[in-house]
């Protein structure tokens, strides 16, 4: 059965789904990297495609921006479509002087300033973490490709334009958080709750330390490198 947000039917998605934020990125990935890609969802323009990569079934669908949007789409993929592995492939701003623009950050954990975890009624703070299996496969791919990568904590923020950004960021920087994005923590929590696997990897598009921002062409190149990592990870998970 399809859902309120997804017109695909069970069986339309592969076990592994790659999730960029942007629907046009999903389309680009499907057209550039997948063989025999077919559109399986286009509700609200959140394009979802399924095809193969090196003979392995892989899907790609946009998450939209922010934890509520990622929360909806990843929940449905896990819960209603039998998806086992979701890999977010996004951009992030670095909070660390050691992490430069174009570098890749593998999100071992995802802190958040959102209230998403309150739904679980826990008597403490939940620590959203990546799937070890997926993270290990992604790090292997980074090594093989010779990528400049870092492994550590992301911050999934509810705000892109924060009123007190400098003060808020300083606190996370003190705790060694590497980069700020807006979706990973919801993905990790959904995976934990549903017994599934998730990972977020991000290319650094801008620095909150130096103010540097990647020009459009460089964004495209580092995005392609991240795609190679994600697709190799999908193949490893299949094998
Ligand atoms: N904040 C949140 N998400 C982001 C940023 C940022 O500065 N840069 C890229 N994604």
py3Dmol code that shows the C-alpha trace and the ligand (Angstrom):
import py3Dmol

protein = """\
ATOM      1  CA  UNK A   1       0.000   0.000   0.000  1.00  0.00           C
ATOM      2  CA  UNK A   2       1.179   3.519  -0.662  1.00  0.00           C
ATOM      3  CA  UNK A   3       1.308   6.161   2.100  1.00  0.00           C
ATOM      4  CA  UNK A   4       0.120   9.747   2.483  1.00  0.00           C
ATOM      5  CA  UNK A   5       3.490  10.959   1.224  1.00  0.00           C
ATOM      6  CA  UNK A   6       4.639   8.212  -1.114  1.00  0.00           C
ATOM      7  CA  UNK A   7       2.808   6.716  -4.087  1.00  0.00           C
ATOM      8  CA  UNK A   8       5.217   3.766  -4.438  1.00  0.00           C
ATOM      9  CA  UNK A   9       3.989   0.307  -3.502  1.00  0.00           C
ATOM     10  CA  UNK A  10       5.949  -2.217  -1.389  1.00  0.00           C
ATOM     11  CA  UNK A  11       8.618  -3.772  -3.574  1.00  0.00           C
ATOM     12  CA  UNK A  12       9.279  -0.541  -5.443  1.00  0.00           C
ATOM     13  CA  UNK A  13      12.253   0.397  -3.238  1.00  0.00           C
ATOM     14  CA  UNK A  14      15.544  -1.477  -2.957  1.00  0.00           C
ATOM     15  CA  UNK A  15      16.838  -2.549   0.489  1.00  0.00           C
ATOM     16  CA  UNK A  16      19.279   0.356   0.406  1.00  0.00           C
ATOM     17  CA  UNK A  17      18.117   3.913  -0.233  1.00  0.00           C
ATOM     18  CA  UNK A  18      20.407   6.907  -0.683  1.00  0.00           C
ATOM     19  CA  UNK A  19      18.853  10.182   0.486  1.00  0.00           C
ATOM     20  CA  UNK A  20      20.074  13.593  -0.633  1.00  0.00           C
ATOM     21  CA  UNK A  21      18.033  16.539   0.635  1.00  0.00           C
ATOM     22  CA  UNK A  22      17.256  17.894  -2.810  1.00  0.00           C
ATOM     23  CA  UNK A  23      14.862  16.113  -5.232  1.00  0.00           C
ATOM     24  CA  UNK A  24      16.878  17.351  -8.228  1.00  0.00           C
ATOM     25  CA  UNK A  25      19.937  15.682  -6.721  1.00  0.00           C
ATOM     26  CA  UNK A  26      17.969  12.440  -6.489  1.00  0.00           C
ATOM     27  CA  UNK A  27      17.103  12.759 -10.170  1.00  0.00           C
ATOM     28  CA  UNK A  28      20.729  13.554 -11.056  1.00  0.00           C
ATOM     29  CA  UNK A  29      21.994  10.513  -9.137  1.00  0.00           C
ATOM     30  CA  UNK A  30      19.445   8.223 -10.771  1.00  0.00           C
ATOM     31  CA  UNK A  31      20.253   9.495 -14.260  1.00  0.00           C
ATOM     32  CA  UNK A  32      24.031   9.620 -13.800  1.00  0.00           C
ATOM     33  CA  UNK A  33      24.853   6.543 -11.754  1.00  0.00           C
ATOM     34  CA  UNK A  34      21.987   4.039 -11.895  1.00  0.00           C
ATOM     35  CA  UNK A  35      21.086   1.631 -14.680  1.00  0.00           C
ATOM     36  CA  UNK A  36      17.415   1.241 -15.685  1.00  0.00           C
ATOM     37  CA  UNK A  37      16.297   3.806 -13.100  1.00  0.00           C
ATOM     38  CA  UNK A  38      12.543   4.237 -12.848  1.00  0.00           C
ATOM     39  CA  UNK A  39      10.600   6.894 -10.970  1.00  0.00           C
ATOM     40  CA  UNK A  40       8.702   5.211  -8.110  1.00  0.00           C
ATOM     41  CA  UNK A  41       7.497   8.289  -6.235  1.00  0.00           C
ATOM     42  CA  UNK A  42       6.868  11.919  -7.066  1.00  0.00           C
ATOM     43  CA  UNK A  43       4.399  13.027  -4.378  1.00  0.00           C
ATOM     44  CA  UNK A  44       5.220  16.686  -3.497  1.00  0.00           C
ATOM     45  CA  UNK A  45       8.078  16.426  -5.999  1.00  0.00           C
ATOM     46  CA  UNK A  46      10.095  14.238  -3.566  1.00  0.00           C
ATOM     47  CA  UNK A  47      11.460  12.202  -6.441  1.00  0.00           C
ATOM     48  CA  UNK A  48      12.280   8.560  -5.685  1.00  0.00           C
ATOM     49  CA  UNK A  49      14.002   6.240  -8.166  1.00  0.00           C
ATOM     50  CA  UNK A  50      15.009   2.595  -8.152  1.00  0.00           C
ATOM     51  CA  UNK A  51      17.617   1.115 -10.470  1.00  0.00           C
ATOM     52  CA  UNK A  52      20.840  -0.868 -10.230  1.00  0.00           C
ATOM     53  CA  UNK A  53      24.483  -0.027  -9.662  1.00  0.00           C
ATOM     54  CA  UNK A  54      26.984  -2.714 -10.714  1.00  0.00           C
ATOM     55  CA  UNK A  55      24.024  -5.096 -10.772  1.00  0.00           C
ATOM     56  CA  UNK A  56      22.964  -4.243  -7.195  1.00  0.00           C
ATOM     57  CA  UNK A  57      19.455  -2.795  -6.654  1.00  0.00           C
ATOM     58  CA  UNK A  58      19.699   0.720  -5.206  1.00  0.00           C
ATOM     59  CA  UNK A  59      17.100   3.419  -4.658  1.00  0.00           C
ATOM     60  CA  UNK A  60      17.525   7.128  -4.263  1.00  0.00           C
ATOM     61  CA  UNK A  61      14.901   9.486  -2.851  1.00  0.00           C
ATOM     62  CA  UNK A  62      15.024  13.020  -1.491  1.00  0.00           C
ATOM     63  CA  UNK A  63      14.547  13.664   2.220  1.00  0.00           C
ATOM     64  CA  UNK A  64      13.629  17.329   1.974  1.00  0.00           C
ATOM     65  CA  UNK A  65      15.205  19.705   4.498  1.00  0.00           C
ATOM     66  CA  UNK A  66      15.096  19.345   8.262  1.00  0.00           C
ATOM     67  CA  UNK A  67      14.320  16.647  10.781  1.00  0.00           C
ATOM     68  CA  UNK A  68      10.506  16.635  10.397  1.00  0.00           C
ATOM     69  CA  UNK A  69      10.827  16.013   6.652  1.00  0.00           C
ATOM     70  CA  UNK A  70      13.576  13.387   7.006  1.00  0.00           C
ATOM     71  CA  UNK A  71      11.519  11.906   9.875  1.00  0.00           C
ATOM     72  CA  UNK A  72       8.483  11.315   7.673  1.00  0.00           C
ATOM     73  CA  UNK A  73      10.220   9.909   4.600  1.00  0.00           C
ATOM     74  CA  UNK A  74      12.705   7.668   6.378  1.00  0.00           C
ATOM     75  CA  UNK A  75      10.023   6.324   8.727  1.00  0.00           C
ATOM     76  CA  UNK A  76       7.843   5.315   5.799  1.00  0.00           C
ATOM     77  CA  UNK A  77      10.735   3.752   3.870  1.00  0.00           C
ATOM     78  CA  UNK A  78      11.690   1.647   6.898  1.00  0.00           C
ATOM     79  CA  UNK A  79       8.192   0.901   8.185  1.00  0.00           C
ATOM     80  CA  UNK A  80       6.067   0.603   5.049  1.00  0.00           C
ATOM     81  CA  UNK A  81       8.489  -0.338   2.271  1.00  0.00           C
ATOM     82  CA  UNK A  82      10.804  -2.885   3.878  1.00  0.00           C
ATOM     83  CA  UNK A  83      13.888  -0.712   3.415  1.00  0.00           C
ATOM     84  CA  UNK A  84      16.822  -1.900   5.572  1.00  0.00           C
ATOM     85  CA  UNK A  85      19.537   0.702   5.003  1.00  0.00           C
ATOM     86  CA  UNK A  86      19.235   4.451   4.514  1.00  0.00           C
ATOM     87  CA  UNK A  87      22.243   6.582   3.780  1.00  0.00           C
ATOM     88  CA  UNK A  88      21.917  10.332   3.905  1.00  0.00           C
ATOM     89  CA  UNK A  89      24.247  12.093   1.496  1.00  0.00           C
ATOM     90  CA  UNK A  90      24.189  15.773   2.250  1.00  0.00           C
ATOM     91  CA  UNK A  91      26.075  18.961   2.778  1.00  0.00           C
ATOM     92  CA  UNK A  92      27.138  20.404   6.100  1.00  0.00           C
ATOM     93  CA  UNK A  93      28.890  23.416   7.544  1.00  0.00           C
ATOM     94  CA  UNK A  94      32.051  22.672   9.488  1.00  0.00           C
ATOM     95  CA  UNK A  95      32.331  23.718  13.126  1.00  0.00           C
ATOM     96  CA  UNK A  96      35.916  22.500  13.433  1.00  0.00           C
ATOM     97  CA  UNK A  97      39.156  24.197  12.432  1.00  0.00           C
ATOM     98  CA  UNK A  98      40.484  20.741  11.466  1.00  0.00           C
ATOM     99  CA  UNK A  99      37.713  20.100   8.924  1.00  0.00           C
ATOM    100  CA  UNK A 100      38.000  21.992   5.655  1.00  0.00           C
ATOM    101  CA  UNK A 101      35.542  22.719   2.873  1.00  0.00           C
ATOM    102  CA  UNK A 102      35.319  19.763   0.411  1.00  0.00           C
ATOM    103  CA  UNK A 103      36.205  17.301   3.207  1.00  0.00           C
ATOM    104  CA  UNK A 104      33.815  14.491   4.015  1.00  0.00           C
ATOM    105  CA  UNK A 105      32.382  13.965   7.484  1.00  0.00           C
ATOM    106  CA  UNK A 106      31.093  10.507   8.362  1.00  0.00           C
ATOM    107  CA  UNK A 107      28.493  10.968  11.081  1.00  0.00           C
ATOM    108  CA  UNK A 108      29.330   8.427  13.786  1.00  0.00           C
ATOM    109  CA  UNK A 109      26.825  10.232  16.001  1.00  0.00           C
ATOM    110  CA  UNK A 110      24.279  12.993  15.575  1.00  0.00           C
ATOM    111  CA  UNK A 111      23.599  15.496  18.357  1.00  0.00           C
ATOM    112  CA  UNK A 112      20.542  17.653  17.972  1.00  0.00           C
ATOM    113  CA  UNK A 113      18.866  20.764  19.349  1.00  0.00           C
ATOM    114  CA  UNK A 114      15.497  19.358  18.272  1.00  0.00           C
ATOM    115  CA  UNK A 115      12.853  17.855  20.510  1.00  0.00           C
ATOM    116  CA  UNK A 116      12.466  14.774  18.267  1.00  0.00           C
ATOM    117  CA  UNK A 117      13.562  12.270  20.929  1.00  0.00           C
ATOM    118  CA  UNK A 118      10.876  13.390  23.390  1.00  0.00           C
ATOM    119  CA  UNK A 119       8.367  11.107  21.631  1.00  0.00           C
ATOM    120  CA  UNK A 120      10.166   8.072  23.087  1.00  0.00           C
ATOM    121  CA  UNK A 121       9.570   9.162  26.696  1.00  0.00           C
ATOM    122  CA  UNK A 122      13.094   8.254  27.832  1.00  0.00           C
ATOM    123  CA  UNK A 123      14.325   9.181  31.295  1.00  0.00           C
ATOM    124  CA  UNK A 124      17.514  10.735  29.922  1.00  0.00           C
ATOM    125  CA  UNK A 125      19.298  11.729  26.730  1.00  0.00           C
ATOM    126  CA  UNK A 126      19.305   9.329  23.783  1.00  0.00           C
ATOM    127  CA  UNK A 127      22.543   9.205  21.752  1.00  0.00           C
ATOM    128  CA  UNK A 128      21.676   8.789  18.041  1.00  0.00           C
ATOM    129  CA  UNK A 129      24.419   6.758  16.348  1.00  0.00           C
ATOM    130  CA  UNK A 130      25.189   5.416  12.889  1.00  0.00           C
ATOM    131  CA  UNK A 131      25.023   1.760  11.928  1.00  0.00           C
ATOM    132  CA  UNK A 132      28.502   0.360  12.542  1.00  0.00           C
ATOM    133  CA  UNK A 133      28.211  -1.932   9.507  1.00  0.00           C
ATOM    134  CA  UNK A 134      27.340   0.961   7.205  1.00  0.00           C
ATOM    135  CA  UNK A 135      29.925   3.272   8.710  1.00  0.00           C
ATOM    136  CA  UNK A 136      32.653   0.688   8.330  1.00  0.00           C
ATOM    137  CA  UNK A 137      31.739   0.110   4.681  1.00  0.00           C
ATOM    138  CA  UNK A 138      31.708   3.866   4.019  1.00  0.00           C
ATOM    139  CA  UNK A 139      35.092   4.369   5.702  1.00  0.00           C
ATOM    140  CA  UNK A 140      36.550   1.508   3.630  1.00  0.00           C
ATOM    141  CA  UNK A 141      35.290   3.294   0.508  1.00  0.00           C
ATOM    142  CA  UNK A 142      36.818   6.608   1.691  1.00  0.00           C
ATOM    143  CA  UNK A 143      40.170   4.852   2.191  1.00  0.00           C
ATOM    144  CA  UNK A 144      40.067   3.179  -1.238  1.00  0.00           C
ATOM    145  CA  UNK A 145      39.171   6.442  -2.965  1.00  0.00           C
ATOM    146  CA  UNK A 146      41.770   8.428  -1.032  1.00  0.00           C
ATOM    147  CA  UNK A 147      39.166  10.895   0.223  1.00  0.00           C
ATOM    148  CA  UNK A 148      39.885  13.444   2.917  1.00  0.00           C
ATOM    149  CA  UNK A 149      37.436  12.319   5.568  1.00  0.00           C
ATOM    150  CA  UNK A 150      36.700  12.714   9.276  1.00  0.00           C
ATOM    151  CA  UNK A 151      34.598  10.520  11.545  1.00  0.00           C
ATOM    152  CA  UNK A 152      32.722  12.014  14.475  1.00  0.00           C
ATOM    153  CA  UNK A 153      29.696  13.867  15.696  1.00  0.00           C
ATOM    154  CA  UNK A 154      27.309  15.885  13.563  1.00  0.00           C
ATOM    155  CA  UNK A 155      24.857  18.429  14.914  1.00  0.00           C
ATOM    156  CA  UNK A 156      21.385  18.178  13.398  1.00  0.00           C
ATOM    157  CA  UNK A 157      20.011  21.663  13.890  1.00  0.00           C
ATOM    158  CA  UNK A 158      16.410  22.820  13.639  1.00  0.00           C
ATOM    159  CA  UNK A 159      17.573  26.207  12.435  1.00  0.00           C
ATOM    160  CA  UNK A 160      19.665  27.285   9.478  1.00  0.00           C
ATOM    161  CA  UNK A 161      19.263  30.959  10.403  1.00  0.00           C
ATOM    162  CA  UNK A 162      19.780  30.842  14.153  1.00  0.00           C
ATOM    163  CA  UNK A 163      19.252  33.984  16.209  1.00  0.00           C
ATOM    164  CA  UNK A 164      22.237  33.289  18.445  1.00  0.00           C
ATOM    165  CA  UNK A 165      24.315  31.195  16.022  1.00  0.00           C
ATOM    166  CA  UNK A 166      27.769  32.133  17.320  1.00  0.00           C
ATOM    167  CA  UNK A 167      26.899  31.374  20.958  1.00  0.00           C
ATOM    168  CA  UNK A 168      25.007  28.205  20.093  1.00  0.00           C
ATOM    169  CA  UNK A 169      27.790  26.900  17.847  1.00  0.00           C
ATOM    170  CA  UNK A 170      30.478  27.624  20.451  1.00  0.00           C
ATOM    171  CA  UNK A 171      28.882  25.171  22.860  1.00  0.00           C
ATOM    172  CA  UNK A 172      28.867  22.347  20.316  1.00  0.00           C
ATOM    173  CA  UNK A 173      32.388  23.225  19.223  1.00  0.00           C
ATOM    174  CA  UNK A 174      33.571  22.825  22.820  1.00  0.00           C
ATOM    175  CA  UNK A 175      32.153  19.287  22.721  1.00  0.00           C
ATOM    176  CA  UNK A 176      34.113  18.427  19.582  1.00  0.00           C
ATOM    177  CA  UNK A 177      31.168  18.325  17.187  1.00  0.00           C
ATOM    178  CA  UNK A 178      32.558  18.409  13.646  1.00  0.00           C
ATOM    179  CA  UNK A 179      29.793  19.770  11.445  1.00  0.00           C
ATOM    180  CA  UNK A 180      26.251  21.123  11.376  1.00  0.00           C
ATOM    181  CA  UNK A 181      23.457  19.870   9.141  1.00  0.00           C
ATOM    182  CA  UNK A 182      19.725  19.352   9.647  1.00  0.00           C
ATOM    183  CA  UNK A 183      18.597  15.725   9.184  1.00  0.00           C
ATOM    184  CA  UNK A 184      20.906  12.985  10.506  1.00  0.00           C
ATOM    185  CA  UNK A 185      19.554  12.721  14.067  1.00  0.00           C
ATOM    186  CA  UNK A 186      15.972  12.029  12.925  1.00  0.00           C
ATOM    187  CA  UNK A 187      17.235   9.357  10.541  1.00  0.00           C
ATOM    188  CA  UNK A 188      19.342   7.703  13.260  1.00  0.00           C
ATOM    189  CA  UNK A 189      16.470   7.732  15.753  1.00  0.00           C
ATOM    190  CA  UNK A 190      14.004   6.231  13.286  1.00  0.00           C
ATOM    191  CA  UNK A 191      16.508   3.501  12.448  1.00  0.00           C
ATOM    192  CA  UNK A 192      17.070   2.761  16.135  1.00  0.00           C
ATOM    193  CA  UNK A 193      13.361   2.596  16.906  1.00  0.00           C
ATOM    194  CA  UNK A 194      12.581   0.369  13.916  1.00  0.00           C
ATOM    195  CA  UNK A 195      15.639  -1.906  14.154  1.00  0.00           C
ATOM    196  CA  UNK A 196      17.113  -0.697  10.850  1.00  0.00           C
ATOM    197  CA  UNK A 197      20.433   0.739   9.673  1.00  0.00           C
ATOM    198  CA  UNK A 198      21.330   4.338   8.932  1.00  0.00           C
ATOM    199  CA  UNK A 199      24.322   6.487   8.145  1.00  0.00           C
ATOM    200  CA  UNK A 200      24.824  10.123   7.205  1.00  0.00           C
ATOM    201  CA  UNK A 201      27.859  11.325   5.297  1.00  0.00           C
ATOM    202  CA  UNK A 202      28.268  14.965   4.384  1.00  0.00           C
ATOM    203  CA  UNK A 203      30.524  17.018   2.192  1.00  0.00           C
ATOM    204  CA  UNK A 204      31.538  20.272   3.771  1.00  0.00           C
ATOM    205  CA  UNK A 205      30.065  23.085   1.706  1.00  0.00           C
ATOM    206  CA  UNK A 206      30.910  25.930   4.050  1.00  0.00           C
ATOM    207  CA  UNK A 207      32.897  26.728   7.157  1.00  0.00           C
ATOM    208  CA  UNK A 208      31.400  28.345  10.226  1.00  0.00           C
ATOM    209  CA  UNK A 209      34.992  28.789  11.446  1.00  0.00           C
ATOM    210  CA  UNK A 210      36.514  30.689   8.504  1.00  0.00           C
ATOM    211  CA  UNK A 211      33.401  31.835   6.623  1.00  0.00           C
ATOM    212  CA  UNK A 212      34.625  30.117   3.438  1.00  0.00           C
ATOM    213  CA  UNK A 213      31.911  28.733   1.137  1.00  0.00           C
ATOM    214  CA  UNK A 214      32.319  26.391  -1.811  1.00  0.00           C
ATOM    215  CA  UNK A 215      31.491  27.746  -5.255  1.00  0.00           C
ATOM    216  CA  UNK A 216      28.796  25.846  -7.176  1.00  0.00           C
ATOM    217  CA  UNK A 217      31.217  23.930  -9.412  1.00  0.00           C
ATOM    218  CA  UNK A 218      33.233  22.640  -6.442  1.00  0.00           C
ATOM    219  CA  UNK A 219      30.035  21.585  -4.711  1.00  0.00           C
ATOM    220  CA  UNK A 220      29.259  19.437  -7.717  1.00  0.00           C
ATOM    221  CA  UNK A 221      32.702  17.801  -7.697  1.00  0.00           C
ATOM    222  CA  UNK A 222      32.726  16.968  -4.020  1.00  0.00           C
ATOM    223  CA  UNK A 223      29.162  15.723  -4.336  1.00  0.00           C
ATOM    224  CA  UNK A 224      30.292  13.271  -7.016  1.00  0.00           C
ATOM    225  CA  UNK A 225      33.033  11.962  -4.701  1.00  0.00           C
ATOM    226  CA  UNK A 226      30.452  11.410  -1.960  1.00  0.00           C
ATOM    227  CA  UNK A 227      28.258   9.536  -4.452  1.00  0.00           C
ATOM    228  CA  UNK A 228      31.097   7.121  -5.199  1.00  0.00           C
ATOM    229  CA  UNK A 229      31.429   6.447  -1.478  1.00  0.00           C
ATOM    230  CA  UNK A 230      27.676   5.952  -1.062  1.00  0.00           C
ATOM    231  CA  UNK A 231      27.329   3.610  -4.039  1.00  0.00           C
ATOM    232  CA  UNK A 232      30.307   1.503  -2.972  1.00  0.00           C
ATOM    233  CA  UNK A 233      28.750   1.288   0.493  1.00  0.00           C
ATOM    234  CA  UNK A 234      25.471   0.087  -1.036  1.00  0.00           C
ATOM    235  CA  UNK A 235      27.329  -2.633  -2.955  1.00  0.00           C
ATOM    236  CA  UNK A 236      29.182  -3.778   0.191  1.00  0.00           C
ATOM    237  CA  UNK A 237      25.893  -3.958   2.124  1.00  0.00           C
ATOM    238  CA  UNK A 238      24.374  -6.089  -0.626  1.00  0.00           C
ATOM    239  CA  UNK A 239      27.291  -8.532  -0.754  1.00  0.00           C
TER     240      UNK A 239
END
"""
ligand_1 = """\
10
LIG
N 23.677 24.863 8.930
C 22.837 23.859 8.730
N 22.920 23.047 7.695
C 23.883 23.266 6.793
C 24.790 24.307 6.944
C 24.677 25.143 8.082
O 25.446 26.076 8.278
N 25.621 24.271 5.885
C 25.240 23.232 5.105
N 24.191 22.614 5.657
"""
view = py3Dmol.view(width=600, height=400)
view.addModel(protein, "pdb")
view.setStyle({"model": 0}, {"cartoon": {"style": "trace"}})
view.addModel(ligand_1, "xyz")
view.setStyle({"model": 1}, {"stick": {}})
view.zoomTo()
view.show()
